[in-house]
Every structure is written in structure tokens, then in C-alpha cells.
Amino acid sequence: MAKKLVIKVTAGADAPERCSQAFTVAAVAVASGVDVSLWLTGESSWFAVPGRAAEFELPHAAPLPDLLEALLAGGRVTLCTQCAARRDLTEKDVIEGVRIAGAQVFVQEALADDTQALVY
């Protein structure tokens, strides 16, 4: 098993099952001791904004705010630079602990030794 896991989630409320799967896999990996980096892109970008995860609902799924809290506590959460710009989001608009970074950082993380990358 890879020692590091990079997950890019592109789906939000527009594809709730795919979105929930990404957050669930990332949170389970953190709980299992894996070094996790979750990237919020596309519609999932909105979950970097305080309170937005609480609006997400999917029957029989763990609450998104709980998963996000676990990821912020034990992993890294990054909002894509271009996705943030398209939504007029800046560092002052996002949850404390969420960083904003671009494709270069994503590629660097995804191609690091002992790393598995997943895209949802």
C-alpha cells in the first residue's frame, strides 16, 4: 500500500455519490494512518467555504462536515487556485487550514515516491 494518498475531488452537489466517496475514502485513509492530501476542484471547491459542507446531504453517507473536519485534523486540504479564482474565493473566504495551491503543487504531490493518486 502507498504511504501517501492524493485525492482530487471534482464533484460536489452535482454528483453527490462521487463527492461523498472521495471524502469518505480520504477520511478512512487518514484514520488508517495514511498521509492524505485532498484537493477540492470544480464543484467541490465550494466545500472550502465555511458552512457549505453542512448543506450537502446524501442518504446513508457520513456527514460531509464530519469527514472534512477529520481531513483538516489529520491530512491536508487544498483548494485549486484556478477553481478558487473562478469562484472569486481567496484565503479570507475559506475554512481555516485549507490552503490554495495550483497544478504545479498537485503534480508534485501526485508524482512523489510511494504516492497513489485518485480522482473522483
C-alpha angles and dihedrals in degrees: 000000000000116000091219131043125197115191124187113196114196098170129082132161087330090071105018099175094052090046093050092047091055094050092043094051091046093049093046090050091051090049088051092055098257119145101244131191114186118196120203111209136157113000093351087068089085090068089072087070117088113260097011095103089056089062092059116097131180122163115243093012130114112260110269094225090058092049092047091049091052091050093049090048098047108017142023127277119197131186114211112249095225093044090051092049092050088055095042091243122152135176090275091058099054136079115274109266096031112115127202115225139151143236095284091062091045092052091046092053095042094050097045119120116274092016130134118198124203130183124202 
